[in-house]
Every structure is written in C-alpha cells, then in structure tokens.
Amino acid sequence: MKIQRPTSLYGPPSPPQDLSAWSLVGANLLTLIMALWQDWVLADLLVVYWFQSVVIGGSYVLRMLNLDKFSTANLKINGRSVDPTPATKRQVAGFFCLHFGAFHLVYMGFIFSGEVGGSPHINLSMLLACLIFLANHSFSYRYFRDQDRTGTPNIGTMMFTPYLRIVPMHLTIIIGAAMGGGGLVLFILLKTVSDVLMHWVEHRILQRKAT
C-alpha cells in the first residue's frame, strides 16, 4: 500500500504545549546527565531513545484511532483519494504501525548488534530515563488528543509527523561509532532539536481547526 504525503497546514501556538516542550527538553538533559554520570556507552543511550520513539509511535496510533473528525485532504492511498471514514482511519493507523514498526525493528537490530557504540547493558538508570519519557509523552498525548477533538486534523499529516524522530537516530547509527564518547553529546543534541521541531510541527500543523 502506498500513501502520498499531504500538504502541510499551519495554525496558532499553544501555551500548554510550550510547557510540554520545555519538559521534554528537561527530560533529554536529565538523560544526558545520567548517561555521563554513569558512563553509558552510546548504545545505552540509543536504547532509551529507541523506547521513546516507540512510545511516540504508539501515542500517534492511539490518536489516529480516537479521531472523531479528521481531514484526508491531499492524502492518497494506492494513488486514490480517500474519504474520512472509520475504515480509512484504521487503514492509515495499520499502515503506520507496520512501516514505523519495521524501522524500529531494524534500529533495534543495529543497537543490539554491538557494532554501534558498544553493547547496551540495561540498568535501573536507563529504566528511569524510559519512565521519564513515558510520563512526558503521556501528558502530551492527553493534551493533543483533546485538541484533536476541537478541530479537524489531517490524518495523513499526523501519520508522517513521527518520522522526524528517525532522522537523528539514523545519523547517529551512521557516524556514532566513529565519535566514541563524543557520540553521546552529538546524539542528545540531535534528539533535542528533533523533539523541539516535532512539537513545533504539532503546534503549527496538526492543531488547525477546519475552515
């Protein structure tokens, strides 16, 4: 099944979302502090952010499935325009699960292969970092779910937004092993920029009401 990317639409910012963005930056910084304090290898940090990406993907699946009203403007499936029906909603969510999930299965294989920043060693501080991100994105999910119900978000745009998370992870997998200890700082900077950018996209694109 081939899905064509829809046109981006813009809307106003929201103060509660700014709070969520700052808390996400704080979660990234806390994770970096723990990583440097406990001498994590790059693969340890990749495991935490792999978990974060999976949580984000899961939250988007739930958001798509819980949409009451949504737009399919500029969205095509197998070359054909589609209507905003429950069947379309399930089809888009299902396609996203398979495609986003496949990306993360590949990344998990790289991470646990030991060829990217060493072999990961799961520990309590890593689990704590995962819980911090889970709490942060649970707040964001509830906020955006409620916002979805006040407007008519484009489900195609919603489906493509989480792929911003893949870019910094992909770059780190390519060059992280050669960076040694510096790869930790590189990765956290890339991920923080990606997180802030994604929140901006959610501000400006997904929360536009129907006109």
Secondary structure as UniProt FT lines:
FT   STRAND          3..4
FT   HELIX           15..37
FT   TURN            38..39
FT   HELIX           42..65
FT   TURN            73..74
FT   STRAND          76..77
FT   TURN            78..79
FT   STRAND          80..81
FT   HELIX           86..112
FT   TURN            113..114
FT   HELIX           124..148
FT   TURN            149..150
FT   HELIX           155..160
FT   HELIX           161..165
FT   HELIX           166..179
FT   TURN            180..181
FT   HELIX           182..201
FT   HELIX           202..206
//
